[in-house]
Amino acid sequence: MKQAITTTMVLAGLLVTGAAQAADYQVQMLNKGTRGAMVFEPDFIKAVPGDTVTFVATDKGHDAVSIDGMIPDGAQPFKGEMNKPVTVKIDKEGVYGVKCAPHYGMGMVALIVAGKPVNLEQAKAVRQPGKAKGVFDELLMKAAAGN
């Protein structure tokens, strides 16, 4: 009986410790940042499943939306509301492409890599409009390099 109680306490402690280690990354949605106009800062996040990413409506006129074909199989797509923060739980390993819907063609995109980029080739195959293509080319190269 004593061993069962000890085992239960150890397992409960491990569960609490694991939950306490999950990170929450903050991403600013900006009209102007260090990389120019209409940007997410940072635009590249290395995470692990269980972490969250909060997109903060620092400047007005922005949202954060997952990009079709750029999220891991089984992951839930998300769509934040304009001018409001949205928190996304990263529940699957892989690459998550994010856009600001009104400024997508201007290159306002971000990439989250959770663990191994298992869907990298699928994400690379998604056609990107305007400046988003160049930004994603750079971000996807970082993901492939393991940065």
DRENTORKOL-3810 file (N, C-alpha, C; in nm, 4 decimals):
REM DRENTORKOL-3810
@n.u->0.0829; n.v->-0.1196; n.w->0.0000; ca.u->0.0000; ca.v->0.0000; ca.w->0.0000; c.u->0.0871; c.v->0.1257; c.w->0.0000
@n.u->0.1922; n.v->0.1238; n.w->0.0827; ca.u->0.2817; ca.v->0.2383; ca.w->0.0925; c.u->0.3494; c.v->0.2658; c.w->-0.0429
@n.u->0.3873; n.v->0.1575; n.w->-0.1139; ca.u->0.4520; ca.v->0.1726; ca.w->-0.2436; c.u->0.3547; c.v->0.2322; c.w->-0.3459
@n.u->0.2287; n.v->0.1930; n.w->-0.3433; ca.u->0.1283; ca.v->0.2458; ca.w->-0.4365; c.u->0.1088; c.v->0.3954; c.w->-0.4128
@n.u->0.1058; n.v->0.4384; n.w->-0.2874; ca.u->0.0891; ca.v->0.5811; ca.w->-0.2558; c.u->0.2114; c.v->0.6590; c.w->-0.3045
@n.u->0.3300; n.v->0.6051; n.w->-0.2803; ca.u->0.4525; ca.v->0.6716; ca.w->-0.3238; c.u->0.4561; c.v->0.6833; c.w->-0.4760
@n.u->0.4219; n.v->0.5768; n.w->-0.5453; ca.u->0.4199; ca.v->0.5784; ca.w->-0.6914; c.u->0.3202; c.v->0.6816; c.w->-0.7422
@n.u->0.2027; n.v->0.6881; n.w->-0.6842; ca.u->0.1006; ca.v->0.7851; ca.w->-0.7238; c.u->0.1505; c.v->0.9275; c.w->-0.7023
@n.u->0.2160; n.v->0.9523; n.w->-0.5905; ca.u->0.2674; ca.v->1.0868; ca.w->-0.5613; c.u->0.3768; c.v->1.1264; c.w->-0.6602
@n.u->0.4646; n.v->1.0329; n.w->-0.6952; ca.u->0.5710; ca.v->1.0616; ca.w->-0.7917; c.u->0.5111; c.v->1.0932; c.w->-0.9275
@n.u->0.4144; n.v->1.0141; n.w->-0.9723; ca.u->0.3497; ca.v->1.0386; ca.w->-1.1017; c.u->0.2772; c.v->1.1729; c.w->-1.1024
@n.u->0.2078; n.v->1.2058; n.w->-0.9955; ca.u->0.1383; ca.v->1.3343; ca.w->-0.9864; c.u->0.2386; c.v->1.4491; c.w->-0.9920
@n.u->0.3501; n.v->1.4331; n.w->-0.9251; ca.u->0.4546; ca.v->1.5356; ca.w->-0.9279; c.u->0.5108; c.v->1.5559; c.w->-1.0670
@n.u->0.5310; n.v->1.4467; n.w->-1.1400; ca.u->0.5802; ca.v->1.4573; ca.w->-1.2767; c.u->0.4811; c.v->1.5287; c.w->-1.3665
@n.u->0.3534; n.v->1.5004; n.w->-1.3510; ca.u->0.2513; ca.v->1.5674; ca.w->-1.4317; c.u->0.2490; c.v->1.7167; c.w->-1.4035
@n.u->0.2545; n.v->1.7556; n.w->-1.2784; ca.u->0.2537; ca.v->1.8977; ca.w->-1.2413; c.u->0.3795; c.v->1.9652; c.w->-1.2942
@n.u->0.4941; n.v->1.9009; n.w->-1.2801; ca.u->0.6199; ca.v->1.9574; ca.w->-1.3281; c.u->0.6154; c.v->1.9771; c.w->-1.4794
@n.u->0.5623; n.v->1.8792; n.w->-1.5532; ca.u->0.5527; ca.v->1.8909; ca.w->-1.6989; c.u->0.4648; c.v->2.0068; c.w->-1.7400
@n.u->0.3526; n.v->2.0255; n.w->-1.6704; ca.u->0.2629; ca.v->2.1359; ca.w->-1.7039; c.u->0.3273; c.v->2.2695; c.w->-1.6725
@n.u->0.4058; n.v->2.2750; n.w->-1.5663; ca.u->0.4694; ca.v->2.4005; ca.w->-1.5265; c.u->0.5787; c.v->2.4413; c.w->-1.6240
@n.u->0.6327; n.v->2.3470; n.w->-1.7002; ca.u->0.7412; ca.v->2.3770; ca.w->-1.7908; c.u->0.6939; c.v->2.4251; c.w->-1.9279
@n.u->0.5658; n.v->2.4203; n.w->-1.9556; ca.u->0.5162; ca.v->2.4680; ca.w->-2.0846; c.u->0.5405; c.v->2.6183; c.w->-2.0941
@n.u->0.5870; n.v->2.6624; n.w->-2.2095; ca.u->0.6179; ca.v->2.8043; ca.w->-2.2311; c.u->0.5024; c.v->2.8735; c.w->-2.3026
@n.u->0.4922; n.v->3.0046; n.w->-2.2816; ca.u->0.3996; ca.v->3.0881; ca.w->-2.3579; c.u->0.4828; c.v->3.1947; c.w->-2.4272
@n.u->0.4890; n.v->3.1867; n.w->-2.5589; ca.u->0.5627; ca.v->3.2837; ca.w->-2.6381; c.u->0.4703; c.v->3.3988; c.w->-2.6733
@n.u->0.5189; n.v->3.5213; n.w->-2.6643; ca.u->0.4420; ca.v->3.6406; ca.w->-2.6976; c.u->0.4894; c.v->3.6925; c.w->-2.8335
@n.u->0.3963; n.v->3.7129; n.w->-2.9255; ca.u->0.4267; ca.v->3.7660; ca.w->-3.0582; c.u->0.3479; c.v->3.8955; c.w->-3.0752
@n.u->0.4183; n.v->4.0018; n.w->-3.1063; ca.u->0.3547; ca.v->4.1321; ca.w->-3.1269; c.u->0.3071; c.v->4.1434; c.w->-3.2717
@n.u->0.1873; n.v->4.1974; n.w->-3.2913; ca.u->0.1363; ca.v->4.2274; ca.w->-3.4250; c.u->0.1562; c.v->4.3774; c.w->-3.4436
@n.u->0.2475; n.v->4.4146; n.w->-3.5349; ca.u->0.2932; ca.v->4.5530; ca.w->-3.5446; c.u->0.2736; c.v->4.6137; c.w->-3.6834
@n.u->0.2445; n.v->4.7440; n.w->-3.6854; ca.u->0.2429; ca.v->4.8196; ca.w->-3.8105; c.u->0.3858; c.v->4.8409; c.w->-3.8608
@n.u->0.4783; n.v->4.8594; n.w->-3.7662; ca.u->0.6185; ca.v->4.8800; ca.w->-3.8025; c.u->0.7053; c.v->4.8165; c.w->-3.6957
@n.u->0.8017; n.v->4.7362; n.w->-3.7423; ca.u->0.8933; ca.v->4.6692; ca.w->-3.6511; c.u->1.0349; c.v->4.6770; c.w->-3.7031
@n.u->1.1226; n.v->4.5996; n.w->-3.6455; ca.u->1.2631; ca.v->4.6037; ca.w->-3.6847; c.u->1.2855; c.v->4.5547; c.w->-3.8275
@n.u->1.1937; n.v->4.4726; n.w->-3.8790; ca.u->1.2077; ca.v->4.4206; ca.w->-4.0158; c.u->1.1238; c.v->4.4970; c.w->-4.1175
@n.u->1.0621; n.v->4.6072; n.w->-4.0765; ca.u->0.9845; ca.v->4.6855; ca.w->-4.1706; c.u->0.8393; c.v->4.6991; c.w->-4.1295
@n.u->0.7553; n.v->4.7242; n.w->-4.2303; ca.u->0.6129; ca.v->4.7483; ca.w->-4.2058; c.u->0.5349; c.v->4.6173; c.w->-4.2045
@n.u->0.4288; n.v->4.6154; n.w->-4.1263; ca.u->0.3353; ca.v->4.5031; ca.w->-4.1171; c.u->0.4088; c.v->4.3724; c.w->-4.0874
@n.u->0.4424; n.v->4.3542; n.w->-3.9589; ca.u->0.5218; ca.v->4.2380; ca.w->-3.9188; c.u->0.4707; c.v->4.1762; c.w->-3.7896
@n.u->0.5026; n.v->4.0486; n.w->-3.7739; ca.u->0.4922; ca.v->3.9801; ca.w->-3.6464; c.u->0.6328; c.v->3.9845; c.w->-3.5872
@n.u->0.6436; n.v->4.0147; n.w->-3.4580; ca.u->0.7742; ca.v->4.0094; ca.w->-3.3917; c.u->0.7607; c.v->3.9337; c.w->-3.2617
@n.u->0.8367; n.v->3.8226; n.w->-3.2501; ca.u->0.9227; ca.v->3.7618; ca.w->-3.3515; c.u->0.8389; c.v->3.6900; c.w->-3.4575
@n.u->0.9012; n.v->3.6634; n.w->-3.5715; ca.u->0.8299; ca.v->3.5935; ca.w->-3.6791; c.u->0.8716; c.v->3.4471; c.w->-3.6904
@n.u->0.9633; n.v->3.4029; n.w->-3.6040; ca.u->1.0076; ca.v->3.2633; ca.w->-3.6020; c.u->1.0146; c.v->3.2180; c.w->-3.4573
@n.u->0.9387; n.v->3.1150; n.w->-3.4236; ca.u->0.9319; ca.v->3.0641; ca.w->-3.2869; c.u->0.9642; c.v->2.9158; c.w->-3.2883
@n.u->1.0576; n.v->2.8749; n.w->-3.2026; ca.u->1.0855; ca.v->2.7323; ca.w->-3.1805; c.u->1.0144; c.v->2.6945; c.w->-3.0522
@n.u->0.9240; n.v->2.6010; n.w->-3.0632; ca.u->0.8417; ca.v->2.5603; ca.w->-2.9498; c.u->0.8451; c.v->2.4084; c.w->-2.9381
@n.u->0.7728; n.v->2.3586; n.w->-2.8408; ca.u->0.7519; ca.v->2.2148; ca.w->-2.8266; c.u->0.6029; c.v->2.1928; c.w->-2.8053
@n.u->0.5520; n.v->2.0759; n.w->-2.8434; ca.u->0.4112; ca.v->2.0499; ca.w->-2.8158; c.u->0.3815; c.v->2.0709; c.w->-2.6670
@n.u->0.2709; n.v->2.1392; n.w->-2.6416; ca.u->0.2324; ca.v->2.1753; ca.w->-2.5058; c.u->0.2520; c.v->2.3227; c.w->-2.4784
@n.u->0.3392; n.v->2.3885; n.w->-2.5556; ca.u->0.3591; ca.v->2.5325; ca.w->-2.5410; c.u->0.2403; c.v->2.6079; c.w->-2.5998
@n.u->0.2314; n.v->2.7354; n.w->-2.5673; ca.u->0.1318; ca.v->2.8230; ca.w->-2.6286; c.u->0.2027; c.v->2.9424; c.w->-2.6913
@n.u->0.1383; n.v->2.9987; n.w->-2.7905; ca.u->0.1868; ca.v->3.1209; ca.w->-2.8546; c.u->0.0710; c.v->3.2197; c.w->-2.8497
@n.u->0.0971; n.v->3.3363; n.w->-2.7911; ca.u->-0.0045; ca.v->3.4407; ca.w->-2.7829; c.u->0.0323; c.v->3.5523; c.w->-2.8788
@n.u->-0.0572; n.v->3.5790; n.w->-2.9725; ca.u->-0.0412; ca.v->3.6892; ca.w->-3.0664; c.u->-0.1104; c.v->3.8102; c.w->-3.0043
@n.u->-0.0321; n.v->3.9141; n.w->-2.9765; ca.u->-0.0799; ca.v->4.0316; ca.w->-2.9046; c.u->-0.1101; c.v->4.1428; c.w->-3.0043
@n.u->-0.2300; n.v->4.1981; n.w->-2.9959; ca.u->-0.2732; ca.v->4.3057; ca.w->-3.0861; c.u->-0.2108; c.v->4.4382; c.w->-3.0402
@n.u->-0.0805; n.v->4.4514; n.w->-3.0616; ca.u->-0.0080; ca.v->4.5715; ca.w->-3.0207; c.u->-0.0571; c.v->4.6928; c.w->-3.0989
@n.u->-0.0672; n.v->4.6792; n.w->-3.2295; ca.u->-0.1216; ca.v->4.7845; ca.w->-3.3161; c.u->-0.2542; c.v->4.7364; c.w->-3.3735
@n.u->-0.3409; n.v->4.8288; n.w->-3.4067; ca.u->-0.4737; ca.v->4.7951; ca.w->-3.4607; c.u->-0.4650; c.v->4.7519; c.w->-3.6066
@n.u->-0.5649; n.v->4.6723; n.w->-3.6470; ca.u->-0.5776; ca.v->4.6325; ca.w->-3.7861; c.u->-0.5176; c.v->4.4974; c.w->-3.8188
@n.u->-0.4889; n.v->4.4154; n.w->-3.7150; ca.u->-0.4235; ca.v->4.2873; ca.w->-3.7384; c.u->-0.4986; c.v->4.1716; c.w->-3.6737
@n.u->-0.4760; n.v->4.0533; n.w->-3.7290; ca.u->-0.5239; ca.v->3.9284; ca.w->-3.6706; c.u->-0.4164; c.v->3.8226; c.w->-3.6920
@n.u->-0.4374; n.v->3.7053; n.w->-3.6398; ca.u->-0.3453; ca.v->3.5928; ca.w->-3.6596; c.u->-0.4293; c.v->3.4716; c.w->-3.6987
@n.u->-0.3967; n.v->3.4145; n.w->-3.8149; ca.u->-0.4762; ca.v->3.3064; ca.w->-3.8729; c.u->-0.3816; c.v->3.1974; c.w->-3.9235
@n.u->-0.4136; n.v->3.0720; n.w->-3.8963; ca.u->-0.3326; ca.v->2.9627; ca.w->-3.9506; c.u->-0.3530; c.v->2.9562; c.w->-4.1020
@n.u->-0.2511; n.v->2.9066; n.w->-4.1708; ca.u->-0.2541; ca.v->2.8985; ca.w->-4.3172; c.u->-0.2842; c.v->2.7549; c.w->-4.3590
@n.u->-0.3862; n.v->2.7381; n.w->-4.4431; ca.u->-0.4222; ca.v->2.6053; ca.w->-4.4940; c.u->-0.2996; c.v->2.5388; c.w->-4.5559
@n.u->-0.2757; n.v->2.4131; n.w->-4.5199; ca.u->-0.1632; ca.v->2.3380; ca.w->-4.5729; c.u->-0.0332; c.v->2.3596; c.w->-4.4978
@n.u->-0.0350; n.v->2.4513; n.w->-4.3994; ca.u->0.0871; ca.v->2.4816; ca.w->-4.3244; c.u->0.0701; c.v->2.4562; c.w->-4.1746
@n.u->-0.0093; n.v->2.3544; n.w->-4.1409; ca.u->-0.0160; ca.v->2.3092; ca.w->-4.0023; c.u->-0.0042; c.v->2.1571; c.w->-4.0041
@n.u->0.0474; n.v->2.0990; n.w->-3.8968; ca.u->0.0647; ca.v->1.9528; ca.w->-3.8948; c.u->-0.0688; c.v->1.8791; c.w->-3.9056
@n.u->-0.0650; n.v->1.7581; n.w->-3.9586; ca.u->-0.1839; ca.v->1.6742; ca.w->-3.9645; c.u->-0.2399; c.v->1.6561; c.w->-3.8240
@n.u->-0.3692; n.v->1.6754; n.w->-3.8092; ca.u->-0.4355; ca.v->1.6584; ca.w->-3.6810; c.u->-0.4361; c.v->1.7819; c.w->-3.5930
@n.u->-0.3598; n.v->1.8860; n.w->-3.6292; ca.u->-0.3593; ca.v->2.0105; ca.w->-3.5514; c.u->-0.4845; c.v->2.0916; c.w->-3.5856
@n.u->-0.5319; n.v->2.1676; n.w->-3.4891; ca.u->-0.6509; ca.v->2.2496; ca.w->-3.5089; c.u->-0.6151; c.v->2.3828; c.w->-3.5744
@n.u->-0.6783; n.v->2.4163; n.w->-3.6868; ca.u->-0.6571; ca.v->2.5495; ca.w->-3.7435; c.u->-0.7113; c.v->2.6546; c.w->-3.6471
@n.u->-0.6624; n.v->2.7766; n.w->-3.6589; ca.u->-0.7101; ca.v->2.8838; ca.w->-3.5711; c.u->-0.7302; c.v->3.0115; c.w->-3.6506
@n.u->-0.8171; n.v->3.0957; n.w->-3.5983; ca.u->-0.8454; ca.v->3.2250; ca.w->-3.6607; c.u->-0.8763; c.v->3.3243; c.w->-3.5499
@n.u->-0.7819; n.v->3.4151; n.w->-3.5253; ca.u->-0.8027; ca.v->3.5186; ca.w->-3.4248; c.u->-0.8921; c.v->3.6279; c.w->-3.4793
@n.u->-0.9482; n.v->3.7046; n.w->-3.3879; ca.u->-1.0320; ca.v->3.8174; ca.w->-3.4270; c.u->-0.9464; c.v->3.9416; c.w->-3.4469
@n.u->-0.9916; n.v->4.0291; n.w->-3.5350; ca.u->-0.9229; ca.v->4.1538; ca.w->-3.5624; c.u->-0.9093; c.v->4.2349; c.w->-3.4335
@n.u->-0.7891; n.v->4.2878; n.w->-3.4105; ca.u->-0.7583; ca.v->4.3763; ca.w->-3.2975; c.u->-0.7688; c.v->4.3097; c.w->-3.1610
@n.u->-0.7683; n.v->4.1766; n.w->-3.1574; ca.u->-0.7774; ca.v->4.1060; ca.w->-3.0296; c.u->-0.6646; c.v->4.0034; c.w->-3.0196
@n.u->-0.6155; n.v->3.9814; n.w->-2.8978; ca.u->-0.5130; ca.v->3.8781; ca.w->-2.8820; c.u->-0.5739; c.v->3.7397; c.w->-2.9033
@n.u->-0.4904; n.v->3.6479; n.w->-2.9468; ca.u->-0.5338; ca.v->3.5087; ca.w->-2.9601; c.u->-0.4195; c.v->3.4202; c.w->-2.9098
@n.u->-0.4547; n.v->3.3225; n.w->-2.8294; ca.u->-0.3568; ca.v->3.2272; ca.w->-2.7781; c.u->-0.3805; c.v->3.0933; c.w->-2.8451
@n.u->-0.2732; n.v->3.0382; n.w->-2.8995; ca.u->-0.2788; ca.v->2.9123; ca.w->-2.9726; c.u->-0.1990; c.v->2.8079; c.w->-2.8950
@n.u->-0.2633; n.v->2.6960; n.w->-2.8647; ca.u->-0.1916; ca.v->2.5847; ca.w->-2.7996; c.u->-0.1303; c.v->2.4984; c.w->-2.9084
@n.u->-0.0021; n.v->2.4778; n.w->-2.8975; ca.u->0.0704; ca.v->2.3954; ca.w->-2.9930; c.u->0.0583; c.v->2.2508; c.w->-2.9449
@n.u->-0.0237; n.v->2.1722; n.w->-3.0155; ca.u->-0.0505; ca.v->2.0377; ca.w->-2.9667; c.u->0.0111; c.v->1.9266; c.w->-3.0516
@n.u->0.0656; n.v->1.9603; n.w->-3.1650; ca.u->0.1263; ca.v->1.8593; ca.w->-3.2534; c.u->0.2654; c.v->1.9050; c.w->-3.2951
@n.u->0.3529; n.v->1.8090; n.w->-3.3189; ca.u->0.4865; ca.v->1.8393; ca.w->-3.3683; c.u->0.4777; c.v->1.8798; c.w->-3.5147
@n.u->0.5549; n.v->1.9811; n.w->-3.5538; ca.u->0.5589; ca.v->2.0227; ca.w->-3.6932; c.u->0.5662; c.v->2.1727; c.w->-3.7113
@n.u->0.5397; n.v->2.2150; n.w->-3.8336; ca.u->0.5480; ca.v->2.3541; ca.w->-3.8757; c.u->0.4079; c.v->2.4134; c.w->-3.8807
@n.u->0.3934; n.v->2.5355; n.w->-3.8271; ca.u->0.2671; ca.v->2.6093; ca.w->-3.8290; c.u->0.2912; c.v->2.7420; c.w->-3.8987
@n.u->0.2271; n.v->2.7635; n.w->-4.0129; ca.u->0.2346; ca.v->2.8915; ca.w->-4.0820; c.u->0.1219; c.v->2.9811; c.w->-4.0342
@n.u->0.1551; n.v->3.1089; n.w->-4.0113; ca.u->0.0584; ca.v->3.2060; ca.w->-3.9590; c.u->0.0609; c.v->3.3297; c.w->-4.0476
@n.u->-0.0566; n.v->3.3879; n.w->-4.0689; ca.u->-0.0673; ca.v->3.5109; ca.w->-4.1479; c.u->-0.1564; c.v->3.6104; c.w->-4.0761
@n.u->-0.1360; n.v->3.7372; n.w->-4.1077; ca.u->-0.2325; ca.v->3.8412; ca.w->-4.0763; c.u->-0.3151; c.v->3.8530; c.w->-4.2044
@n.u->-0.4421; n.v->3.8192; n.w->-4.1976; ca.u->-0.5236; ca.v->3.8119; ca.w->-4.3198; c.u->-0.5197; c.v->3.9404; c.w->-4.4036
@n.u->-0.5364; n.v->4.0604; n.w->-4.3436; ca.u->-0.5352; ca.v->4.1791; ca.w->-4.4284; c.u->-0.3974; c.v->4.2156; c.w->-4.4854
@n.u->-0.2900; n.v->4.1660; n.w->-4.4248; ca.u->-0.1553; ca.v->4.2062; ca.w->-4.4669; c.u->-0.0697; c.v->4.0884; c.w->-4.5136
@n.u->-0.1340; n.v->3.9816; n.w->-4.5499; ca.u->-0.0666; ca.v->3.8585; ca.w->-4.5941; c.u->0.0245; c.v->3.8861; c.w->-4.7137
@n.u->-0.0279; n.v->3.9488; n.w->-4.8167; ca.u->0.0493; ca.v->3.9783; ca.w->-4.9374; c.u->0.1635; c.v->4.0759; c.w->-4.9135
@n.u->0.1561; n.v->4.1510; n.w->-4.8025; ca.u->0.2634; ca.v->4.2450; ca.w->-4.7669; c.u->0.3736; c.v->4.1744; c.w->-4.6868
@n.u->0.3556; n.v->4.0432; n.w->-4.6638; ca.u->0.4585; ca.v->3.9661; ca.w->-4.5960; c.u->0.4427; c.v->3.9565; c.w->-4.4456
@n.u->0.3241; n.v->3.9870; n.w->-4.3937; ca.u->0.3021; ca.v->3.9756; ca.w->-4.2492; c.u->0.2666; c.v->3.8310; c.w->-4.2176
@n.u->0.3736; n.v->3.7520; n.w->-4.1980; ca.u->0.3610; ca.v->3.6096; ca.w->-4.1714; c.u->0.4589; c.v->3.5695; c.w->-4.0613
@n.u->0.4341; n.v->3.4540; n.w->-4.0033; ca.u->0.5219; ca.v->3.3988; ca.w->-3.9003; c.u->0.5237; c.v->3.2476; c.w->-3.9146
@n.u->0.6272; n.v->3.1873; n.w->-3.8549; ca.u->0.6409; ca.v->3.0423; ca.w->-3.8587; c.u->0.6723; c.v->2.9922; c.w->-3.7187
@n.u->0.5953; n.v->2.8933; n.w->-3.6756; ca.u->0.6192; ca.v->2.8255; ca.w->-3.5485; c.u->0.6671; c.v->2.6849; c.w->-3.5842
@n.u->0.7777; n.v->2.6429; n.w->-3.5237; ca.u->0.8277; ca.v->2.5069; ca.w->-3.5430; c.u->0.8248; c.v->2.4390; c.w->-3.4069
@n.u->0.7395; n.v->2.3374; n.w->-3.3948; ca.u->0.7258; ca.v->2.2621; ca.w->-3.2699; c.u->0.7962; c.v->2.1277; c.w->-3.2851
@n.u->0.9045; n.v->2.1094; n.w->-3.2115; ca.u->0.9795; ca.v->1.9850; ca.w->-3.2227; c.u->1.0382; c.v->1.9706; c.w->-3.3618
@n.u->1.0237; n.v->1.8532; n.w->-3.4208; ca.u->1.0748; ca.v->1.8286; ca.w->-3.5557; c.u->0.9765; c.v->1.8842; c.w->-3.6584
@n.u->1.0269; n.v->1.9453; n.w->-3.7658; ca.u->0.9387; ca.v->2.0017; ca.w->-3.8695; c.u->0.8855; c.v->1.8927; c.w->-3.9635
@n.u->0.8039; n.v->1.8028; n.w->-3.9109; ca.u->0.7602; ca.v->1.6837; ca.w->-3.9848; c.u->0.6808; c.v->1.7149; c.w->-4.1114
@n.u->0.6191; n.v->1.8308; n.w->-4.1187; ca.u->0.5397; ca.v->1.8674; ca.w->-4.2367; c.u->0.6077; c.v->1.9782; c.w->-4.3174
@n.u->0.7384; n.v->1.9871; n.w->-4.3096; ca.u->0.8128; ca.v->2.0949; ca.w->-4.3755; c.u->0.7921; c.v->2.0956; c.w->-4.5267
@n.u->0.8021; n.v->1.9803; n.w->-4.5893; ca.u->0.7865; ca.v->1.9747; ca.w->-4.7356; c.u->0.6455; c.v->2.0165; c.w->-4.7772
@n.u->0.5460; n.v->1.9753; n.w->-4.7018; ca.u->0.4075; ca.v->2.0153; ca.w->-4.7292; c.u->0.3939; c.v->2.1672; c.w->-4.7157
@n.u->0.4552; n.v->2.2245; n.w->-4.6130; ca.u->0.4476; ca.v->2.3700; ca.w->-4.5913; c.u->0.5181; c.v->2.4452; c.w->-4.7038
@n.u->0.6321; n.v->2.3930; n.w->-4.7494; ca.u->0.7057; ca.v->2.4578; ca.w->-4.8589; c.u->0.6246; c.v->2.4606; c.w->-4.9881
@n.u->0.5359; n.v->2.3631; n.w->-5.0068; ca.u->0.4585; ca.v->2.3517; ca.w->-5.1303; c.u->0.3422; c.v->2.4511; c.w->-5.1380
@n.u->0.3084; n.v->2.5160; n.w->-5.0275; ca.u->0.1963; ca.v->2.6105; ca.w->-5.0270; c.u->0.2384; c.v->2.7382; c.w->-5.1000
@n.u->0.1564; n.v->2.7798; n.w->-5.1958; ca.u->0.1841; ca.v->2.9025; ca.w->-5.2724; c.u->0.1580; c.v->3.0240; c.w->-5.1840
@n.u->0.2493; n.v->3.1193; n.w->-5.1887; ca.u->0.2402; ca.v->3.2391; ca.w->-5.1058; c.u->0.2258; c.v->3.3629; c.w->-5.1942
@n.u->0.1410; n.v->3.4580; n.w->-5.1532; ca.u->0.1226; ca.v->3.5792; ca.w->-5.2325; c.u->0.2289; c.v->3.6857; c.w->-5.2018
@n.u->0.2638; n.v->3.7645; n.w->-5.3007; ca.u->0.3472; ca.v->3.8829; ca.w->-5.2819; c.u->0.4720; c.v->3.8604; c.w->-5.1981
@n.u->0.4924; n.v->3.9517; n.w->-5.1029; ca.u->0.6117; ca.v->3.9474; ca.w->-5.0175; c.u->0.6117; c.v->3.8294; c.w->-4.9205
@n.u->0.4967; n.v->3.7684; n.w->-4.8981; ca.u->0.4911; ca.v->3.6536; ca.w->-4.8072; c.u->0.5814; c.v->3.5414; c.w->-4.8572
@n.u->0.5948; n.v->3.5282; n.w->-4.9890; ca.u->0.6791; ca.v->3.4223; ca.w->-5.0447; c.u->0.8235; c.v->3.4379; c.w->-4.9983
@n.u->0.8797; n.v->3.5565; n.w->-5.0098; ca.u->1.0181; ca.v->3.5802; ca.w->-4.9697; c.u->1.0396; c.v->3.5612; c.w->-4.8206
@n.u->0.9448; n.v->3.6087; n.w->-4.7408; ca.u->0.9567; ca.v->3.5932; ca.w->-4.5957; c.u->0.9513; c.v->3.4458; c.w->-4.5590
@n.u->0.8553; n.v->3.3728; n.w->-4.6176; ca.u->0.8454; ca.v->3.2301; ca.w->-4.5868; c.u->0.9656; c.v->3.1518; c.w->-4.6389
@n.u->1.0218; n.v->3.1893; n.w->-4.7530; ca.u->1.1424; ca.v->3.1212; ca.w->-4.8008; c.u->1.2504; c.v->3.1263; c.w->-4.6934
@n.u->1.2705; n.v->3.2433; n.w->-4.6351; ca.u->1.3707; ca.v->3.2614; ca.w->-4.5301; c.u->1.3350; c.v->3.1823; c.w->-4.4033
@n.u->1.2093; n.v->3.1907; n.w->-4.3605; ca.u->1.1669; ca.v->3.1228; ca.w->-4.2377; c.u->1.1726; c.v->2.9709; c.w->-4.2528
@n.u->1.1332; n.v->2.9209; n.w->-4.3683; ca.u->1.1365; ca.v->2.7762; ca.w->-4.3915; c.u->1.2800; c.v->2.7236; c.w->-4.4009
@n.u->1.3725; n.v->2.8071; n.w->-4.4494; ca.u->1.5142; ca.v->2.7680; ca.w->-4.4493; c.u->1.5650; c.v->2.7555; c.w->-4.3056
@n.u->1.5224; n.v->2.8480; n.w->-4.2179; ca.u->1.5591; ca.v->2.8384; ca.w->-4.0759; c.u->1.5069; c.v->2.7087; c.w->-4.0160
@n.u->1.3836; n.v->2.6758; n.w->-4.0499; ca.u->1.3225; ca.v->2.5537; ca.w->-3.9964; c.u->1.3986; c.v->2.4303; c.w->-4.0441
@n.u->1.4359; n.v->2.4285; n.w->-4.1714; ca.u->1.5097; ca.v->2.3147; ca.w->-4.2277; c.u->1.6482; c.v->2.3014; c.w->-4.1643
@n.u->1.7089; n.v->2.4156; n.w->-4.1294; ca.u->1.8420; ca.v->2.4150; ca.w->-4.0693; c.u->1.8384; c.v->2.3839; c.w->-3.9205
@n.u->1.7181; n.v->2.3814; n.w->-3.8640; ca.u->1.7053; ca.v->2.3524; ca.w->-3.7212; c.u->1.7325; c.v->2.4713; c.w->-3.6313
@n.u->1.7251; n.v->2.5905; n.w->-3.6890; ca.u->1.7487; ca.v->2.7125; ca.w->-3.6082; c.u->1.6355; c.v->2.7345; c.w->-3.5160
END
